[in-house]
Amino acid sequence: MADEGVPGDDGRRWKVGELAEATGLTVRTLHHFDEIGLLQPSERSPGGHRLYTDAEVRRLYQVLALRQLGVPLAEIKSLDGDLSGLIRRQLLQVEQQIGQLQQVRQHILSLLHRLSDGPTIDQLLAVMEAMMKTSYFTPDQLTRLKARHREVGAEGFQRWRARWTEIADEVRAHLAAGTDPADPEVQAAARRWTQLMDEMTGGDRSILAAMYAKMDGQGPEAATLDVVSSDVWAYVKRALAVGHQAA
């Protein structure tokens, strides 16, 4: 319902509570977006309440879509102009994944046709190789990620996993308690999550975006080897959306 008393425009105006309810975000998250200059309502009601226009709702959709791609809030805030380059890169990555999956399919079909005779070792190796290539990461990203893992070694990787498990358990406790994702303790956990992700990826935002895309596409349980559950990942994304990782 359009708010009365807004001169010069017959378009709908959304109050912050209405927009929060429609998007599934919290009012506190929208207030934070306003405070950091990411999404600022251009109008106020006669009573001083924030009013969001259609253009600002579209801007919010853009923000949430880019967050789903793993783009940090700081980069979203500074983004200006045509988004086609970013979207084309994402499309290229998806098309590469489709091509890799098609290769896996062909190898598996070939195995099915030969089950009566028993597949050869070479055929099994071909399937395993194709499955390993099926990834949300580009070859260059995989090379950089493997180099990062070699830097820390097996013990360092296990320490990462232990820290990730600890953070996930803490987040699960907040989720069970019904804590608002904007709560300071949840935000502290979100900052530790972000710091760990930076360590694991060497601060490479493109690798982080691919990692998050894999968690969304394959499911966090499969992508993290059961370190992060679906409900914890959904809650973490809400906490990250508040924006403290943009600092």
C-alpha positions as CSV (number, residue, x, y, z in Angstrom):
1,M,0.0,0.0,0.0
2,A,1.4,3.4,-1.0
3,D,2.1,5.9,1.8
4,E,0.0,9.0,1.7
5,G,1.7,12.4,2.0
6,V,4.5,11.7,-0.5
7,P,4.3,14.6,-2.9
8,G,5.1,14.4,-6.6
9,D,5.2,10.6,-7.0
10,D,2.4,8.1,-7.2
11,G,4.8,5.0,-6.9
12,R,4.8,2.7,-4.0
13,R,6.8,3.5,-0.9
14,W,8.0,0.7,1.3
15,K,8.5,1.2,5.0
16,V,11.6,-0.6,6.5
17,G,9.5,-3.2,8.2
18,E,7.5,-4.0,5.1
19,L,10.7,-4.3,3.1
20,A,12.3,-6.5,5.7
21,E,9.3,-8.8,5.7
22,A,9.1,-9.0,1.9
23,T,12.8,-9.9,1.6
24,G,13.5,-12.0,4.7
25,L,16.1,-9.6,5.9
26,T,16.0,-8.1,9.4
27,V,15.2,-4.4,10.0
28,R,18.6,-4.2,11.7
29,T,20.3,-5.3,8.5
30,L,18.5,-2.7,6.4
31,H,19.4,-0.1,9.0
32,H,23.0,-1.2,8.7
33,F,22.9,-1.0,4.9
34,D,21.6,2.6,5.3
35,E,24.4,3.5,7.8
36,I,27.2,2.3,5.6
37,G,25.8,4.0,2.5
38,L,25.0,0.8,0.7
39,L,21.2,1.3,0.5
40,Q,19.9,4.6,1.7
41,P,16.2,5.4,1.4
42,S,15.8,8.7,-0.4
43,E,12.6,9.7,1.3
44,R,11.1,10.0,4.8
45,S,7.5,9.9,5.9
46,P,6.0,12.9,7.7
47,G,6.8,11.0,10.9
48,G,10.4,10.6,10.0
49,H,10.3,6.9,9.0
50,R,12.5,5.6,6.2
51,L,10.6,5.1,2.9
52,Y,12.1,3.0,0.1
53,T,11.2,3.7,-3.6
54,D,11.0,1.2,-6.4
55,A,14.5,2.1,-7.5
56,E,15.8,1.4,-4.1
57,V,14.1,-2.0,-4.0
58,R,15.7,-2.8,-7.3
59,R,19.0,-1.7,-5.8
60,L,18.5,-4.1,-2.8
61,Y,17.8,-6.9,-5.2
62,Q,21.1,-6.2,-7.0
63,V,22.9,-6.1,-3.6
64,L,21.5,-9.5,-2.6
65,A,22.2,-11.0,-6.0
66,L,25.8,-9.9,-5.9
67,R,26.1,-11.2,-2.3
68,Q,24.9,-14.6,-3.6
69,L,27.9,-14.5,-6.0
70,G,30.2,-13.9,-3.1
71,V,30.9,-10.2,-3.8
72,P,31.8,-8.4,-0.5
73,L,29.7,-5.5,0.5
74,A,32.6,-3.1,0.2
75,E,32.9,-4.0,-3.5
76,I,29.2,-3.8,-4.1
77,K,29.1,-0.3,-2.5
78,S,31.9,0.9,-4.9
79,L,30.5,-0.8,-7.9
80,D,29.3,1.7,-10.5
81,G,28.0,1.3,-14.0
82,D,27.2,-1.8,-16.2
83,L,27.1,-5.2,-14.4
84,S,27.4,-7.1,-17.7
85,G,31.1,-7.9,-17.2
86,L,30.5,-9.5,-13.8
87,I,27.5,-11.4,-15.1
88,R,29.3,-12.6,-18.2
89,R,32.1,-13.9,-16.1
90,Q,29.7,-15.8,-13.9
91,L,27.9,-17.2,-17.0
92,L,31.3,-18.4,-18.4
93,Q,32.0,-20.2,-15.2
94,V,28.6,-21.9,-15.2
95,E,29.1,-22.9,-18.9
96,Q,32.5,-24.4,-18.0
97,Q,30.8,-26.4,-15.2
98,I,28.2,-27.6,-17.6
99,G,30.8,-28.8,-20.1
100,Q,32.7,-30.6,-17.3
101,L,29.5,-32.3,-16.1
102,Q,28.7,-33.4,-19.7
103,Q,32.1,-35.1,-19.9
104,V,31.5,-36.9,-16.6
105,R,28.1,-38.1,-18.0
106,Q,29.7,-39.4,-21.2
107,H,32.3,-41.4,-19.2
108,I,29.6,-42.8,-16.9
109,L,27.5,-43.9,-19.9
110,S,30.5,-45.5,-21.4
111,L,31.0,-47.5,-18.2
112,L,27.4,-48.6,-18.1
113,H,27.6,-50.0,-21.6
114,R,30.7,-52.0,-20.5
115,L,29.5,-53.3,-17.1
116,S,29.0,-56.8,-18.4
117,D,32.6,-57.1,-19.4
118,G,33.9,-55.0,-16.5
119,P,35.4,-51.6,-17.0
120,T,39.1,-51.3,-17.5
121,I,41.4,-49.5,-15.1
122,D,42.0,-46.8,-17.8
123,Q,38.2,-46.3,-18.0
124,L,37.8,-46.0,-14.3
125,L,40.7,-43.5,-14.1
126,A,39.1,-41.4,-16.9
127,V,35.9,-41.2,-14.9
128,M,37.7,-40.2,-11.8
129,E,39.7,-37.6,-13.6
130,A,36.6,-36.1,-15.2
131,M,34.9,-36.0,-11.8
132,M,37.9,-34.2,-10.2
133,K,37.7,-31.6,-13.0
134,T,34.0,-30.9,-12.2
135,S,34.4,-27.9,-10.1
136,Y,33.1,-24.4,-9.3
137,F,36.7,-23.2,-9.6
138,T,38.6,-22.2,-12.8
139,P,41.8,-24.1,-13.4
140,D,43.8,-21.0,-12.4
141,Q,41.8,-20.7,-9.2
142,L,42.5,-24.4,-8.4
143,T,46.2,-23.9,-9.0
144,R,46.3,-20.9,-6.6
145,L,44.2,-22.7,-4.0
146,K,46.4,-25.8,-4.1
147,A,49.5,-23.6,-3.8
148,R,47.9,-22.0,-0.7
149,H,47.3,-25.4,0.8
150,R,50.9,-26.5,0.1
151,E,52.1,-23.4,2.0
152,V,50.4,-24.4,5.2
153,G,50.8,-28.2,4.8
154,A,48.6,-30.9,6.2
155,E,48.9,-29.7,9.8
156,G,47.9,-26.2,8.9
157,F,44.9,-27.5,6.9
158,Q,43.8,-29.5,9.9
159,R,44.0,-26.4,12.1
160,W,41.8,-24.6,9.6
161,R,39.3,-27.4,9.7
162,A,39.3,-27.4,13.5
163,R,38.7,-23.6,13.6
164,W,36.0,-23.9,11.0
165,T,34.3,-26.6,13.0
166,E,34.5,-24.5,16.2
167,I,33.0,-21.5,14.5
168,A,30.2,-23.6,12.9
169,D,29.4,-25.1,16.4
170,E,29.2,-21.6,17.9
171,V,27.0,-20.4,15.1
172,R,24.8,-23.5,15.5
173,A,24.3,-22.6,19.2
174,H,23.3,-19.0,18.3
175,L,20.9,-20.4,15.7
176,A,19.3,-22.8,18.2
177,A,18.9,-19.9,20.7
178,G,17.2,-17.8,18.1
179,T,19.8,-15.0,18.3
180,D,19.4,-12.2,15.8
181,P,22.2,-12.4,13.2
182,A,23.0,-8.8,13.9
183,D,23.8,-9.6,17.6
184,P,27.4,-8.5,18.5
185,E,28.3,-12.1,19.5
186,V,27.1,-13.5,16.2
187,Q,28.9,-10.7,14.3
188,A,32.1,-11.5,16.2
189,A,31.7,-15.1,15.0
190,A,31.0,-13.8,11.5
191,R,34.2,-11.8,11.6
192,R,36.2,-14.9,12.7
193,W,34.6,-16.8,9.8
194,T,35.7,-14.1,7.4
195,Q,39.2,-14.1,8.8
196,L,39.4,-17.8,8.4
197,M,38.1,-17.7,4.8
198,D,40.8,-15.0,4.0
199,E,43.5,-17.3,5.4
200,M,42.2,-20.3,3.5
201,T,41.9,-18.5,0.2
202,G,45.0,-16.3,0.6
203,G,42.7,-13.3,0.5
204,D,41.6,-14.1,-3.1
205,R,38.0,-12.9,-3.5
206,S,37.4,-14.8,-6.7
207,I,38.3,-18.1,-5.0
208,L,36.1,-17.2,-2.0
209,A,33.2,-16.4,-4.4
210,A,33.7,-19.8,-6.1
211,M,33.9,-21.5,-2.7
212,Y,30.6,-19.9,-1.6
213,A,29.0,-20.8,-5.0
214,K,30.0,-24.4,-4.5
215,M,28.4,-24.4,-1.0
216,D,25.2,-23.0,-2.5
217,G,25.3,-25.3,-5.6
218,Q,26.4,-28.6,-4.0
219,G,25.1,-28.0,-0.5
220,P,27.4,-27.0,2.3
221,E,27.6,-30.5,3.8
222,A,29.1,-31.9,0.6
223,A,31.2,-28.8,-0.2
224,T,32.7,-28.7,3.3
225,L,32.8,-32.4,4.1
226,D,30.1,-32.0,6.8
227,V,31.9,-29.1,8.6
228,V,29.0,-26.8,7.8
229,S,25.3,-27.8,7.7
230,S,22.6,-26.2,5.6
231,D,21.0,-24.4,8.5
232,V,24.3,-23.0,9.7
233,W,25.3,-21.8,6.2
234,A,21.9,-20.1,5.8
235,Y,22.4,-18.3,9.2
236,V,26.0,-17.4,8.4
237,K,24.9,-15.8,5.1
238,R,22.3,-13.7,7.0
239,A,25.0,-12.6,9.5
240,L,27.5,-11.8,6.7
241,A,24.8,-9.8,5.0
242,V,24.7,-7.4,7.9
243,G,28.0,-6.1,6.5
244,H,30.7,-6.4,9.1
245,Q,32.9,-8.2,6.7
246,A,33.0,-5.0,4.6
247,A,35.2,-3.3,7.2
